[in-house]
């Protein structure tokens, strides 16, 4: 198995077409097909189903691609750091749910560093992707919200990904209102009082579990428009 073969597999999976993958890789389709067959023979599995519309991953292929993607990412990182023309920059990345305090803290750290020696990145993303990006070393730190409602489920995810959770702060929920708002004079608000107002939530993609939501009370039913 070579990294060239892994690159081929990743490109085929991305394009879902041997022809399109061959065009992107600047190789002939027969050469690409032969490389795929050799790799499948070596690892002893069928990675792709061939159909009239292109190719799709088999169940074994889905699992194989997970490891292949991680391995190839690490290979690229090695090339960037130690290969010919490598930058030798230290990398630091943070994946986070949508929190302004995390972005501010990241910017404060960045201001103190010599950017000629560091390559920094912060990614606001879905809950499950925060966990995945830290577990695959795409990011060094992930920032997530835990509550009594989702704690057990989230801790199971941390354990399965071999991650540790360290609490930063404990927060209460607040409602920010315009001073002329009908509820602005209230010292305490209930969810029933807020029920008639629009409710926005962050999209979690295919992972629609309540336990992955970023909202304070994700189980509350709201009318969708």
N, C-alpha and C positions, 0 to 999 in steps of 0.2 A: 504494500500500500504506500502511495506517495501523496505528498501534499498537492501535487498537480491533479491527481485523481479526486481528492477531496474537493478541490476547487470545481472540478467538473460536476461532481454530484450536487454541490450546493447551487450551482448555476442552473442545472437541469430542474432541481426542485423549485427554484425561484421562477423560472420561465414556464415550467410545466410543458416544455416542448424540446425535443432533441434538436430540431432544426434551429429554433431561436437560440438555444444554448450554444450551438456550434457557431452561429453568427457572432454572438457576443464574445466567445472565446477565441475566435479567428482560427478555428480548426475545421476540418471536414467532418460532415456528419458520420461517415463510416468510421473515422478515427475515434470520434467521441463514443460511438456505439461500442466499438471494440474495447475501449478503455473501461466503459461501464461493465461490459460482460466479464472482463478480466477481474475487476474489483469484486463483482458479485460472486464469481467463482472462488476468489481468495477468501472472502469472509463467509461464504456458505449460505447466503441468503439472497432472496430476490428483493431488490431495493425499490424498483418501479414496476408498475403494471403498464404495459403498452396498450393504448386504445387508439381508435380512429381519430380522436380529438387531441391526442397528445399523450402525456404520461401522468400517472398519479402515484403517490407513495403507497407502498404496502404497509401493513402494521409493523413488520420488521424494519421497513425503510424509515418509518417515522422515528422509531427508537434509535436507529443508526444515525439518522440525521442530527438528532439532539447531541450526540457525542461528537460527530464530525464537525458541527458548527462551532462547538466549544473548542475543540482541538485546533481548528483552523484559525479561530480568533486569537488564540494564544500564540500560534505560529506567526501571525501578522504582527502581534505585539513585540515578539522577539526580533523580527526583521526591522521594525521601526526603531527599536532601541539599540540593537547591536549590529544590524546589517550595514552594508555599504551605504553611506550617506545617512545613516541613522541619526536621529536628533539628540539622543541621549538625555531627553527630558524626563523628569519624574512626572508620573501621571497621577492625578487625583480626581475622582469623579463621585458625585452624589446623585442618587436616585431618590425622588421624594414624591409624596402625594402633594396636593396643591396648597402649599403653605408659604405665605410671604415671609415668615420669620426664618424659614430655612434658606430662602434665597438671599435674604439680608445677611445672615450669618456666613453664607458662602462668599458673598461679595466682600465682606469684611476680612475674611481670610485671604482672599485673592489679592486684596490691596497690600497685604503685608509680604507677599511673596515676589521673588524675582521671576517675572514671566518668561525670561529667556531660559530659565532652568526648569520651568514647570509647564505642563499642559493640563488645563483644568476643564471640567465639564460638569454641568448640573442639568438633570433631566426631570421634569415634572411629568409623571406618567401614572398608569393604572396601578392599583394596589398589588396585584399579582406580579406585575412586571418589576416593581420595586424589589420584591423578594427574588425574582429570577435574576435580575441584573447584578445583585450583590452575590448571590450564590454562584454565578458564573464568572465572577470577578470583573464584570464590565464596570461596576462601581465598587468603591471601597466602603461606602456607608449608604444606608437606606433610612429614610425618615417616614415613619408610619404612625397612625393613630390607633391606640388600643383603648377599649372600654370594657366594662364588666360584661357587656353583651357579646363582644366578639373575641374576648381574650383567649378562651380555650381553643377556639378554632384557629386563631392566628398563631398561638404557641405550637400547635400541631404542625402548621406550615413551616414555622421556623425550625422545628426539630427535624422535619423531613429534609429540609434544605441545608441542615448542619449550620444554622446561624444562631447567634445569640442576640437577645433583645435587651437593651439597657435604657431605662426610662430617662428622659431629659427633663420634662416638666409635667406637672399636673395642672389641668386647666378646667375652668368652669365654662358653661355656655353663656354667651351674651347675645342680646339682640340690639343691633344698631339702627336707630330710627332718626328720621328728620325731626327737628324740634317741634314742627307743627303737626306731626302725625297724631292721629286720634289716640294711639297707645303710648305716646311719649310721656305722659304723666304717671303711668303705672310704674310702681317699684318692682313688681314681679309679674311675669307673664306665663300663661299656660299654653300648651300646644293647641288647645281648643280655640284660644283667642287668635292664634296665628293661622288657623286652618283655612280661612277664606282667602289668604294671600298667596301669590304664586310661590312655588317651591322649586328650586333648581337643584339638580344633582349632577355629579360627575359621572360620565359614561365609563362603565367597566368592561365593555365589550362582551365577549362570550361568557365571562366570569361574572354572572349577575347575582351571585350569592349575597344575601344581606350582610354576611360577615365580612365581605370585602368592600363594602360601601364606605365612603369617607364621611357621610353625613352622621350627625349626632344620633338620630333615631330613625334608622333606615326602614324599620318595620311599620311605621305609620303610613296608612293608606292616604294618598292624595289623588285628587282628580287630575287625570292627564289630558293635555290639550294638544 
